[in-house]
Amino acid sequence: MRGVLTGFTVIAVVIAVGYILGRRGHLGHDGRTVLTKLAFNVATPALLFTTLAGADLSVILSERLLVTAASTAAAASVFITVGLLRGWGAGQITIGALCSSYVNAGNLGIPIAVYVLGDASLVAPVLLFQQIIVTPLALTVLDLTQPGEPGPPWRRLTTPLRNPMAIGSLAGVTVAATGWNLPLPVIEPLTLIGNMSVPAVLLAFGISLRGSGRPGQGDKRPALVLSVVLKTIAQPLIAWSLGAGVFHLRGAALLDVVVTSALPAAQNLYTYASHYRTAEQLARESILLSTLASIPALITVAALLG
């Protein structure tokens, strides 16, 4: 209980500060845009690099990650299928699929892992999975579906290699795979820059709430409801079914995968939507509602499986 409340309190305070900054106009009209660009192009790539450069890549092969990956793919696939049948655009489908399955493993996952699961390293597999596989794949789709001049074929083929997030992730994985220990004059500045990522994302999200109406209004309501239900209810249930029924996980191992899957949609998904100027309302409202709904969901999971 304490871990759940601690994690949510930290995030809520920073978002509230962003909301106040937006209402008072301290950062000007372009404050949110500047923070979003800072997070997307500089701070988050640096954070991804420093995180992955020192990671143990062997954790990717664990059974727990297989459950998390399968539940992620299942939730995202449901949203994608419905989106294609309903004729939603590529941007909305991509962002909605992320909001339905991409968990807040960093901001919320670490404190909840410490206080609920007793080990912060338990979120490492899902962090690596999302940073190495899910993020580059989703951003590549967004890059390739953006309107604009088609350009030469080679430029389209190298799209993933020109995305700041993908560059940071791939560079970090390369360093980890080679076992190279970076000198302090290299890693320390990158760590300092990367530390700006989470505050910038949360502040930008808080600023975006200024002037926003009640969630669920307009023609995006079906996509919003679907993403929140998938993220808050379906994904944890899928993780529990796979963990207990297929992989025969019990006790702490089962609690770990279900708690991880019950985490809400990550705030950095709004950064992606804002950067690509697609499905921003869906991302903002889905993150907000799934965060609120995940509080009772996480408490229920901890009570039943803990």
C-alpha positions in Angstrom: 0.0 0.0 0.0 2.7 2.5 1.0 4.7 1.8 -2.2 1.7 2.5 -4.4 0.8 5.7 -2.6 4.4 6.9 -2.5 4.9 6.4 -6.3 1.7 8.1 -7.2 2.3 11.0 -4.8 5.7 11.8 -6.3 4.3 11.9 -9.8 1.2 13.9 -8.8 3.3 16.6 -7.1 5.5 17.2 -10.1 2.5 17.2 -12.5 0.8 19.7 -10.2 3.8 21.9 -10.4 3.6 21.8 -14.2 -0.1 22.6 -14.1 0.6 25.7 -11.9 3.4 26.8 -14.2 1.0 26.5 -17.1 -1.8 28.4 -15.4 0.5 31.3 -14.4 2.4 31.3 -17.7 5.8 31.3 -16.1 7.3 29.4 -19.1 5.5 31.4 -21.7 3.3 30.1 -24.5 5.9 27.7 -25.8 6.9 26.2 -22.4 5.3 22.8 -23.0 6.7 22.6 -26.5 10.3 23.4 -25.3 10.1 20.8 -22.5 8.7 18.2 -24.9 11.5 18.8 -27.5 14.1 18.8 -24.7 12.8 15.5 -23.4 12.4 13.8 -26.8 15.6 15.0 -28.5 18.1 15.4 -25.7 17.2 14.2 -22.1 15.4 11.0 -22.8 17.9 9.6 -25.3 20.7 10.4 -22.8 18.7 8.6 -20.1 18.1 5.6 -22.4 21.8 5.4 -23.2 23.0 5.6 -19.6 20.4 3.1 -18.4 21.1 0.5 -21.1 24.9 1.0 -21.1 25.1 -0.4 -17.6 22.3 -3.0 -17.9 22.6 -6.7 -17.7 21.1 -7.8 -21.0 20.7 -11.4 -19.9 17.6 -10.4 -17.9 15.7 -10.1 -21.2 15.6 -13.9 -21.4 13.7 -14.4 -18.2 10.3 -16.2 -18.0 8.9 -13.1 -16.2 9.7 -10.9 -19.2 8.1 -13.4 -21.6 4.9 -13.0 -19.6 5.2 -9.2 -19.7 6.0 -9.2 -23.4 3.1 -11.5 -24.2 0.6 -9.4 -22.2 1.9 -6.2 -23.8 1.6 -7.7 -27.3 -1.9 -9.0 -26.6 -3.2 -5.7 -25.2 -1.7 -3.7 -28.1 -3.0 -6.2 -30.7 -6.6 -5.8 -29.4 -6.4 -2.0 -29.8 -4.7 -2.2 -33.2 -7.4 -4.7 -34.5 -10.2 -2.5 -33.3 -8.6 0.6 -34.6 -8.1 -1.0 -38.1 -11.8 -2.2 -38.1 -13.0 1.3 -37.1 -10.8 3.1 -39.6 -8.8 5.1 -37.1 -5.6 6.7 -38.4 -2.1 5.3 -38.1 -1.1 7.9 -35.5 -4.1 7.3 -33.3 -3.7 3.5 -33.5 0.0 3.6 -32.7 -0.5 6.0 -29.7 -3.6 4.1 -28.5 -1.8 0.8 -28.7 1.1 2.2 -26.6 -1.4 3.6 -24.1 -3.0 0.2 -23.9 0.2 -1.7 -23.1 3.3 0.5 -22.4 3.7 0.5 -18.6 5.1 3.3 -16.4 8.1 1.1 -15.3 10.4 4.1 -14.5 8.5 6.8 -12.6 6.1 4.5 -10.9 7.6 1.0 -11.4 10.8 1.6 -9.4 9.2 2.9 -6.2 6.4 0.4 -6.4 8.9 -2.4 -6.9 10.8 -1.3 -3.9 7.9 -1.0 -1.5 5.5 -3.6 -2.9 7.9 -6.2 -4.4 10.9 -5.5 -2.2 13.4 -5.3 -5.1 13.8 -2.4 -7.6 15.7 -4.6 -10.1 12.5 -6.5 -10.8 11.4 -3.8 -13.2 14.6 -4.0 -15.2 13.4 -6.6 -17.7 10.3 -4.6 -18.7 12.4 -1.4 -18.9 14.8 -3.0 -21.3 12.0 -4.6 -23.3 10.2 -1.3 -23.8 13.3 0.7 -24.5 15.0 -1.8 -26.9 12.0 -3.2 -28.7 8.7 -1.4 -28.2 9.9 2.3 -28.3 12.0 2.0 -31.5 9.3 0.0 -33.2 6.5 2.4 -32.3 8.5 5.5 -33.2 9.5 4.0 -36.5 5.8 3.6 -37.4 5.1 7.2 -36.4 8.1 8.4 -38.4 7.1 6.4 -41.5 3.4 7.5 -41.4 4.1 11.2 -41.0 3.0 13.4 -43.9 5.6 15.1 -46.0 7.8 14.6 -49.0 8.5 11.0 -49.7 12.2 11.5 -50.2 14.7 8.9 -51.5 14.2 5.2 -50.5 17.4 5.1 -48.5 16.1 7.9 -46.3 13.0 5.9 -45.4 15.0 2.8 -44.7 17.3 4.6 -42.3 14.4 6.2 -40.4 15.0 4.2 -37.2 18.7 5.1 -37.1 17.9 8.8 -37.2 15.4 8.9 -34.3 17.0 10.2 -31.1 15.3 7.6 -28.9 16.5 4.8 -31.1 20.0 6.2 -31.3 20.2 6.4 -27.5 18.8 2.9 -27.0 21.0 1.2 -29.7 24.1 3.0 -28.5 23.4 1.9 -24.9 22.8 -1.7 -25.9 26.1 -1.7 -27.9 28.1 -0.5 -25.0 26.4 -3.1 -22.7 27.0 -5.9 -25.1 30.7 -5.1 -25.5 31.2 -4.7 -21.7 32.9 -1.4 -22.2 33.1 0.8 -19.0 32.8 4.4 -20.2 35.1 6.9 -18.5 33.5 9.3 -16.0 34.1 12.4 -18.1 31.8 10.8 -20.7 29.1 9.1 -18.6 28.7 11.8 -15.9 27.5 14.6 -18.3 25.1 12.2 -20.0 23.8 11.1 -16.6 23.2 14.7 -15.6 21.4 15.5 -18.9 19.4 12.3 -18.6 18.2 13.2 -15.1 16.2 16.0 -16.8 14.0 13.6 -18.7 11.5 12.5 -16.1 10.9 16.0 -14.6 10.6 17.5 -18.1 8.1 14.9 -19.2 6.0 15.3 -16.1 6.1 19.1 -16.1 5.1 19.2 -19.8 2.2 16.8 -19.0 1.1 19.0 -16.2 1.2 22.1 -18.4 -0.9 20.2 -21.0 -3.7 19.8 -18.4 -4.3 23.5 -18.2 -7.5 24.4 -20.1 -8.2 20.8 -21.0 -11.8 19.7 -20.7 -13.3 16.7 -19.0 -11.8 13.5 -20.3 -13.9 11.4 -22.7 -15.4 14.1 -24.7 -15.7 14.1 -28.5 -15.2 11.4 -31.1 -12.1 10.0 -29.4 -14.1 8.6 -26.5 -14.3 5.0 -27.9 -10.5 4.9 -28.3 -10.0 6.4 -24.9 -12.3 3.9 -23.1 -10.7 1.0 -25.0 -7.1 2.0 -24.1 -7.9 2.5 -20.4 -9.8 -0.8 -20.1 -7.0 -2.7 -21.8 -4.3 -1.1 -19.8 -6.0 -1.3 -16.3 -8.0 -4.5 -16.5 -7.1 -6.6 -19.5 -3.3 -6.5 -19.4 -3.0 -7.5 -15.7 -5.6 -10.3 -16.3 -3.7 -11.6 -19.3 -0.4 -11.5 -17.4 -2.0 -13.4 -14.5 -3.5 -16.0 -16.9 -0.2 -16.6 -18.7 1.9 -16.5 -15.6 -0.1 -18.9 -13.6 -1.6 -21.1 -16.4 1.2 -21.3 -19.0 4.5 -20.5 -17.1 3.3 -21.9 -13.8 4.6 -18.9 -11.8 3.7 -18.8 -8.1 4.1 -16.5 -5.2 6.5 -13.5 -5.6 7.2 -14.3 -9.2 3.5 -14.2 -10.2 3.0 -11.0 -8.1 5.9 -9.4 -9.9 4.5 -9.9 -13.4 0.9 -8.9 -12.5 1.9 -5.8 -10.6 4.2 -4.8 -13.5 1.4 -5.2 -16.0 -1.1 -3.3 -13.8 1.1 -0.2 -13.9 -0.6 2.7 -15.8 0.5 4.1 -19.2 3.8 5.9 -19.0 3.9 9.8 -19.2 6.5 9.8 -21.9 3.8 8.5 -24.3 2.4 12.0 -24.3 5.9 13.3 -25.3 5.8 11.0 -28.3 2.2 12.1 -29.3 3.1 15.8 -28.8 6.4 15.5 -30.7 4.6 13.9 -33.7 1.5 16.1 -33.3 -0.8 13.1 -33.4 -3.5 11.8 -30.9 -2.3 14.2 -28.2 -5.7 14.3 -26.5 -6.0 10.5 -26.5 -2.5 10.2 -25.0 -3.1 12.9 -22.3 -6.5 11.6 -21.2 -5.6 7.9 -21.4 -2.5 8.4 -19.3 -4.5 10.5 -16.7 -7.3 8.0 -16.5 -5.2 4.9 -16.4 -3.0 6.4 -13.7 -6.1 7.1 -11.5 -7.6 3.7 -12.2 -4.4 1.8 -11.5 -4.4 2.9 -7.9 -7.3 0.5 -6.9 -6.0 -2.0 -9.4 -2.6 -2.2 -7.9 -4.0 -2.3 -4.3 -6.3 -5.2 -5.4 -3.4 -7.1 -7.0 -1.2 -6.7 -4.0 -4.0 -7.8 -1.6 -4.9 -10.9 -3.7 -1.4 -12.1 -4.6 0.8 -10.5 -2.0 
